Amino acid sequence: MSSADVIIENARILTMDPARPFAEAIALRGGTILAIGSRAEVAEAAGPAGRRIDAGGASVLPGLIDSHIHLFTGGAQLASLSLAGLTGFERIAAAIRQRAQTDASRVLIAEQAAYFMFGDDQPITRQLLDRVLPDRPLALFASDHHTMWANTKALEAAGILHGKDVPPGNEIVMGADGLATGELREFEAMAPISSLTPTGGREMLGLAGHEPKTPPTAADRAVDKEIIKQGLAYCASLGITSFHNMDGNFYQFELLGEIEAAGELIVRGRVPFRFTPGMALAELEKAVEMRARWHSDRLKADFVKIFMDGVVESTTAHMFEDYIGSPGVRGASYFEQDEFDAICTEIDRLGFQITVHAIGDLAVNRTLNSYEAARRANGARDSRHRIEHIEVLAPRDLNRFAELGVLASMQPTHAPGGYYPPEPILSMIGRERMRLAYPWQTLRNTGARLVFASDWPVAPLDPLLGIMTAMTRGPVFEGAPDERQSLEDSIAGFTRDGAYAEFAEAGKGVLKPGAVADVVILDGDIEKTEPGEIEAMKVAATICGGQLTYERGAA
């Protein structure tokens, strides 16, 4: 009998396998699961082990899958100043000024800025930020990363104080004085500021599907690979063994491929081809090339990512009806219906999964229409096309996810009343639309398949925070639907459902013999932990492909 590489015992194993939901021991060998069951069953099947891990009665889960992150961007921002939870001029200014004393970057970047962090009646302008830091470039990323605010020095350094032409759907907001106000909407408008950072903004290029304008030097590539490896290590520290990236380009793939070749890709990844407005269908040949070049069990290029609209907070999410208090303002979609029908039909014909960022109810409707058009043109298949976010949903579209087999990819921490406060979203869309906003359980009740994620660095990466928020976010107002999730569904959203979203459910996202040896050990029993306390739990160890990628307390 061959011995196991690792045996984990004295555990409360949640297998996520309906055929055997629980076990107390598991044996791993050669990157797969050799045996699972009682301690005696595993000992008989696995023989001696290279290493035994006593879980001390703690929960053991399949390796966690985050189905929507931005790895390169998140890694680059790990060291950035976070303004999460800060409000009021004095507190914000103090944090930024303190950071400025030790940060010698050409532009000081801060993350997680709230849209109304200075007060409901105080818009964020370059003049306001000049008061915070007048003598050097400063820029704040909104928590959703769809808006940035910059001071005058930053706008001057980026060459956009007097404006600049940007693609439709992006905007450098201009003031009555003919100068930029400091508000920059969407990625192309923010790019001139990002180009001032130590990376030259290379981590942001995948969001727009761009390649570096000039080939990065060997030193640049070394810096960028180190940033990505830091992001991978951070994922592993949170129990993540797989991620679905939501931005991509050849440059990022090349870096990840080099990391894989060096044996350092400690988290499995999927990276998309980014299809952008104005792009010819012939450009999809690049997606086909990506798919042919990267198709290992650690790194795949097997889907296409598209943005349909923006976000609610900046009124760029596309709505059927006006935003409350903003007559005539409904946002806009980046594609007209006929145009998007043709795009989705061609991508579907090429056999790719499609995933579309759609937040407003009209953007969601338009995306579903195009998925349906692709099905009519190409015939029904197990495409598992996805919609990301679905923050507002029209009643007419509620049942279409199940009918069309479209996956609802949702982020528990995005929902107001959970990690983020109800305002300003509740006041912007009103109670009637909020009844079908972030409709996790409502969608699940129709038979739709859900998958959970973080959208890091838009929200914190920690899946345990996501699980806690999914279980505890109650109705935003009296009479609103209760969208709270069960523990099993919450964990499934980050394991079994994530594997289904990447067509890997046969051997991933579950713990059973023959499945991949992707395992996470927690520091306590998640079933016995109060839902509101789950966030405080920690990961004791992470194993990906049978290899220990993180161990708490290890040097």
N, C-alpha and C positions, 0 to 999 in steps of 0.2 A: 504494500500500500504506500502510495506517495504521501508525503507529509504536507500539511497545510503551511502556507507562508505565515498566515495570521489567523488566530482564533480569538474572537471577542465573545466573552461569556459573562454570566451573572448580569444579564442585560434585560431590559424591557424593550424588545425589538418590535417596532411597528413596521411591518413588511410592506404595507400598501398593496399587498397581493390578496385579493378577496378569497383565494383558495386556502390561504393560511395567514390570517391577519397578524398573528402574534408568534413570537418565538423568544427563546432565552439565550441562544448561542448561535454564532455564525462563523463559518470557516471560509477563508479566502485563499485562492491559489492561482498563480499565473494570470492575475488580472481579472479573474471571474470568481463567482461565488461557487464554492465546492459543495457546501452543505449548510442547512439551516434547520433549526428545530430545538428540541430540548438539549440540555447540556450532554446528556448521555447519547442522544442520537448523533449529535455533531462529533462527539469524541469517537464514536464507533466508525463514522464515515470518513473522518478527516485524519485520524491517527495523530502522531505527534505534530507539534507546530513549531515553526521557527520563532514565533513570538505569540505570547498569550496576553490579552488585554482584559483586565477585570473592570467591567463597566460600573461596578458598584450599584447595580440596580437602576442606573440611569437609562434614559431613552436612547435607542439607536434607530436611526432613520435611513432611508435611501439618501444618497448624496443629493443635496439641494440644487435645484435648477432655477436660475433666474432667467426668465424668458424675454426680458427686455432691459438691456443695459447699454451703456456707451463706455466701453472699457478704456479706450485710449484717453478720452476726455476725463473720465473719472479718475484714472491714474494720475493724469496731469494736475488734477485739482485736489489731490489728497493733502497737499501741503498748503493750500490756499486758506486765507482767512475766511471763516464762516460767520455770517451774521444771523444765523438761524435763531429765532426767538427774540432778537433784539428789536426794540422799538424806541422811538423818541430820538431827537437830534443829539442830545448830549451823550447818551449811551453809545449810539452808533459812531459818532465822531470820535469818542474816546477810544473805541476798539480799533478804528482805522488808523488814528494817529499813533497809537501804541505800536501797531504792526509796521507803520511807516518807518519807525526808528531802526528796525532790523531788516527790513525788506528793501534790497537795493535794486529790484527789478525796474526796467524802464517804465512799466506801467504797473501800478499796484492793483491787483484784481481781488475782489471780494465775492464770495458765493452766498447763495441762499438769502438774497435780499427780497423782502416782501414788498408787494406793490404799494401798500399804504403804510410802510414802516415808519414814516415820519408823521403820520396822521392822515385821517380821511380827507382833510381839506388842504393837504400839502403835497402837491405833485412833486415827483423827483425830477429836478432839472439840473442842467449844468451849473447854473448859478448857485443852487443849493449845495451841490457837491463842491463847488469852489470854496464855499464857507467851511466845508469839512477839511479839504486839503487843497489849498490854492496854488501851491508852488510846484506840483509835479503831477503827472498823469494818474488818474484814478478812474476805475470802472467797476461797476457792480453788476453781477449777473443776477437776474431774477431767479427765484427758486425753480421756476419751470424751464429756465434756460432758453426761453423764446424772446426775452427782452433783456437789454442791457442799458444801463445808464452811465454816461461818461461825463467827466468835468471838462472844462474848456481846454485845459492843457492836453488831455487825452484826445479830444477831437482835433486839436491843432496838430498834434504829433501824428495822428492817423490820416491827416489831410481831408477830413470830412466836416470841418466846422462850417464850410459853405455848401455842404451837401454833396451828393454824388449819385449818379444813376445806379440803381440796383434793380434786380429782376422783380417782376410782379410778385406780390405777396410779401415782399420785404420793404422796409421803409426806414429811412433816416428822417425822423420827424423834424420838420422845419418850423421855426417861429415866425411871428409877424415881422421881426426885424431882419428876416432873410438869412438868419443863422440857425444852425442845428440847435434844438432845445436840449439835447443830451440823451433823448430817448431813441434807442435803436431797436427796431423790431425785426426779428428773425435773423437767420444765420448770415445771409449775405450782407446785411447792414452792419452786423457785428464784426465781420471778418477783418476790416481794417484795424480795429482795436486789437483783435486776437493776434494779428501779425506782429504786434509790438512785444509779445510775451517771449520768454526765453526759448520756447519751441518754435517761434514764428507762426504760431497758430496751426501747426501741422496736425495737432490732435483734433481740430475742428473740421478739417477738410472732408472727412468721410461723411459728415452730416449733409454736405451739399454735393457729395459724390465727386469732388474734385481731386486731382492729383497735385502734388507740389509743382509750382510753376518752374522752379529750378531744382535739379536733382539734389537731394540732401547729401551733404558730405558724409564721410565715414563717421566723423565725430557726431554729426546730427543724428545719424542712424543709431549710434551707440546710446546717445541720450534718450532717444525715443523708445528703443527696446528696453532700457532700464525702467522708464515710466510704465510701459506695459507690464513688465514683470512685477513691478510694485503693485499694479492693479490686480494681477493674478494672485499674488500673495495675499492681498487684502480679501479677495473673494474666498480663497481657501480658508482664511482665518474665521470666516463666517459660515463655514460648512458647505460652500458652493463648490460643486464639482463640474457643473456645466453652465454655460451662458449662451444666450442668443443675443448677439450684438445687433444694434439697430442703426448703425451707420457703417459705411464700408467704402473702400477704394483699393486699388492694386497695392498702393504703398503700405497700407495697414496689413493686408494679407501677406505681403513679402516679409514684413517684420515678424508677424506671428509665425510664418513658415520657418524663418531662421531660428526663432525661439524653439519651435517644435524640433527642428533638426538637431538642436543642441541638447535635447532631452529636458527642456525647461518649461514646456507648456503644461503646467500643473493643473490646469482647468480646461476641460473640453470646450471648444467654441464653434459657433456658427456665425458667419459674417455675411451680410447681404451685398448684392449689387444695388446701388442707389439710383433709382430712376427719378429724374427731376423734370420740372416743367420746361417745355421747349425742346426736350431731347427727342431725337428721331428714333423710331422703332428699331432702326438698324443698329442703334447703340446697344441693343440687347445681345448682340454678338459678344460683347465684353462679358456679359453675365454667363454666357455659354462657355467662354474661355476660362472664367474664374472657376466654374463648376468642374471643368476638366482638370484644372491644375491643383485644386485643393479639395480632396475628398477622402481624407483619412478618418480614423475613428476619433481623432483629436481636433481636427480642423476641417470644416466643410464650408462650401459656398453653394448653397442649395435653395436660396430664396431671394426675392426682390422686395426692397423696402421703398415705400412711396409716402410722401406727405400729401394729405388732401387739404388740410386747413391748419390754423394756428391754435391758439388757446383762448379760453374764456376771459381770463384776467385782462388781456390786452384787446379784447373784443375782436380778435382775429379768427376765433372759431366760428364756423359758418352755421347760422341758425335759420330756421324757417321764419321766425318772428323776430322783431326788433329786441335788442337788449333793453332792459328796463331803464328808463331815464335817458336813453340815447335814441331818439326818434330817427328812423331811417338807417340805423346801424345794425347790420346783421352779420358782419364778417364776410368772408368770401372763400370759395374753393379755388384751388390752384389749377383745376382742370374742369372744363365743361363736360356735360354728361356724355355726349357722343364721342368726344375725344378720349375720355377715360374708358368708355366701353371698348374702344379699339385697342387701347393700351393693355387692359386686363385680358382681353381675348388673346392677344399675341403672347403675352407672358404665360398665360395658362396653356396655350398651344405648345409652348416650348417645354412644358412639364415642370415649371417652377411653382413653388408656393409663393403667394403674394401676401404681403402684410402692409397694411395702410394705416397711418396715423390719421384718425378721424375723431374729432372731439365734439363738434357741434352736431345737432340732430340732422341738419341738412347734409352735412359732410358724410355722416354715417349712412344716410339714405342713398346718397349718390354712389357711395362705395358698394353697398349691397346691390344696387341696380346694375353696376358694372360686373360684379361677380355673377349675377344672374345672366347677364348678356353673354359672358364668357361660357357659361354652362350651355346656353342655347346654341352658341356657335360651335363649340368643341365637343359637346356631349358631357354628361355627368361623369365625374371621376372622384376618387378620394383625394381631393386637392388640399383640403384643410387650410384654405385661405383664411387669413386672420384680419381682424380690425383691432388696432391698438387704442386703448383708452375708453372710448364710448362713454364720454362723460355726460352727454345729454342724448336721449333717445326718444324719437317720436313714437307714439303708441302704434302707429301703422306698421312699424318695423320690428316690433317686439318679437313676433314669432318667426321672423325671416331667418334668424341665425340658425335655429334648429332645422328649418325647412331646407336651407341651402348648405347646411353642414359647415357654416362659417364659425371659426373659433372666436370667442370673446376674450381678448387678451387685456387684462385689467390690472391695475396697480392699487392695492388696498390703501397704501399711504397717501394716494392722491386725493382721496375723498374728503370733502369738508365735513367737519364733525368728528374726524379721527385724528390723524397726525396734524392736519392743517385745520384752522378754524373755519366755521361756516362762511364767514365774510371774507372777501367781498362777493363770492360767487352767488350766495343765496340772493342777495339784493340785485345782482346783475341779471339773473335768469328767472327769479321769482319762484313761488311755491309750486305752481302748477307744473312747470318744467322740472322742478327739483324732484317731483314724485317719480320720475323715470330718469333721474341722474345717478350715475355710478350704480346701476341696478344689478348688483351681483346676484342676489338670490332670486330676484324677479326674473332675470334671464335664465338662471338655472332651472327654475320651475317650468319653463317652456320646453325643457329638454336640450337646451343649448349647452355646448361644452365650453368651460371656462379654463383659463390658465392665468396664474398670478405672476407678478414680477415687481420690480422696484422702479425702473427707469433711472437708476443711478447714473449720473450724479444729481438728477433732478430731485430725487428723494433719497434718504439713507438706504444703503445697500442691504442691511441686515434682514434676512428672511424671517427671523424670529419676530422682528418688529412688524413685518408684513402679516405674519400669522396672527399676532396679537391684535393688530388693527382690524383685520378681517373678522375676528371673533367679537370685537368689542364696540365697533362703531355703530351706535344706535341711530334711530330716526333723527334727522336734523331738526325737525319741528313736529309738534303733536299732529298725528294723523298721517305722517309720511310713512312709506313702507319701511319695514325693518329688514335691512339687508345683511344682518349679521350671519356669519358662516359657522358651521360646526367645526370642531377641531379636525375631524377627518378630512372634510372638504378643504379646509385651510392648508393643511399639510399637503394634500393631494395637489393643490394648486402650484406648489413649489417642488413637486416630485413627479408623481405619476402623470399628471396633466401636462407638465412641462415636457416629459418624454413623448407623450402623444402628439404634442404640437410640433415635434421634430421627427415624427414617424419612427420613433425608437421605443415604443412602449413594450415591444416583445422582450427586450432585455435591458431596460433602463427605467429608472424611476420606481422600481420595485426591488425587493430583496427576495430572491428565490434562486435555486440552483441553476447555473448557466448564465445568469444575468451578470452584467459588468460589476466589478467589485468597487463600486462607488458608494461610500458609507460615511455617515456622520454620527459621532457620539456626542451627546449633550452632557452637561454637567449635573443634570437632575432629571426627574420624571415629568415630562411635559403633560402627561395625562392627569397628574395629581397637582399640577400648578394652576393657580387661579388664572383665568384668561388675561386679566389685566397685569399679571406679573410675568408673563412669558417673555417680554422684552428683556427682562433682567437676567434671563438665563444666558449661559455662554456655551460655546462649542468647546468640548474637551479635545476632540481630535477629528481630523478630516482625512479620508482615504479616497484617492482617485486612481482607478485602475490597479488597485491592490497596493499602491504606494502611499505612504504617509506623507501628506502634503502640508499638514499643520498639526501641531501638538501643543496644547496650552502649557505654558511654562517652560517650553523647550528653548534653549539658547538659539 
